[in-house]
């Protein structure tokens, strides 16, 4: 049986205060774990968030024959053997979208890889055609049989030039890693520009990779050799989605909330939106201080690839807009189906009209009431937690361990420390 949160809401009062420390970034850590395949020696990874998605990535590595040592909380070392299995463990990989980033490093180093169609959150289709086309361009042959992809590059991968049809973080990172061990030069055009890509590139460069342009639309990689981990530990950057979620919660319910161990530059789009809505946000080098305003002004939000408003913060922001005085629009440009969670907010008392699969109209201010909710995915799950904190009365949120725990470390204890009345219980006792 799964875990459940029981939350007694504030009924709109500004009660939160104190400090919340941001963890290492899930989306950076997962890619660094995949990158260990490119190393000829032991790699040390620090500030790794202790979350389910991370545990599964390490499970995949171990399932293929790598040695993984959990040194202490947040610290791991990995040794990838020369005879690593090239087939991703089927059951874990098919449930986990991030597993696909292993394909680039494994194919580049070992000349072949096989894997199931990757799964994950139910927020629209996630095609793998960009990966397959890219591998073919680098000289590999791709076959699909019984829902299993097999990719073979008998003579190794060759450098090439890509223009990505869609800016994709995962595609950009997968080919950047594949190119590190490919022969010759690879150029990725229309590359994604997220901070996690820069973080990964800086780590690979420190360990011997030749990469220029990460963080711009054109990344160039000169490939050809394995990387060296000795003396180059990786330290995960702060999680901007974790930080942004607490920032939005603070904008709704905080007397004064200090968000520490974060990088405010990564959240400029969110901070500017909140300031436009009347929120008092103060930034320092690695800290954000937020105070909820007496009144929230309505604003329109449009998600966009970095440096635009992050799709992963769209759900918490939609909750925020239910408390604004007037009409706001939310335009989700990245994923179809990512606004489906708004039905549950409407059941709590929010006035939300679905205009089409990508746009909703939010009319505020609405008094939210506690409800029983089932978390549909990782990000909407945390938005439900935020809605429950703002609401009047008790809310029960199911599916915590299969959604929220995948991406947020120790979230209930961190919320409790700043004044939230939240309990975690095992559903079998419920």
Buried (B, 14 or more C-beta within 10 A) or exposed (E): EBBBBBBBBBBBEBBBBEBBBBBBBBBBBBBBBBBBBBBBEBBBBBBBBEBBBBBBBBBBBEBBEBEBEEEEEBBBBBBBEEEBBBBBBBEBBBBBBBBBBBBBBBBBBBBBBBBBBBBBBEBBEBEBEBBBBBBBBBBBEBEEEEEBBBBBBEEBBBBBEBEBEEBBBBBBBBBBBBBBBBBBBBBBEBBBBBBBBBBBBBBBBBBBBBBEBBBEBBBBBBBBEBBBBEEBBBBBBBBBBBBBBBBBBBBBBBBBBBBBBBBBEBBEBBBEBBEEBBBBBEBEEEBBBBBBBEEBBBBBBBBBBBBBBBBBBBBBBBBBBBBBEEBBBBBBBBBBBBBBBBEBBBEBBBBBEBEEBBBBBBBBBBBBBBBEBBBBBBBBBBBBBBBBBBBBBBBBBBBBBBBBBBBBBBBBEBBBEBBBBBEBEEBEEE
